[in-house]
Amino acid sequence: MTAALPAGIAAQQAQLQANVAMAALKASAKADQQIAALLQASIDNVPVSSVRGSNVNTSA
């Protein structure tokens, strides 16, 4: 037989789970932003040439 947790402890446990989930979402969003910044930096550092983009649709 499992005893139910007191309401206060259950609420704290739920809040902790929510905090952990939020931290994971924030970490994922930060990683996404870093990847986007890295890709943008890569694009910005491509040497300019007359054939740049002639074989690739860069507006897609």
PyMOL commands that set and color helices and strands:
alter all, ss='L'
color gray80, all
select helices_A, chain A and resi 7-44
alter helices_A, ss='H'
color red, helices_A
deselect
rebuild
show_as cartoon
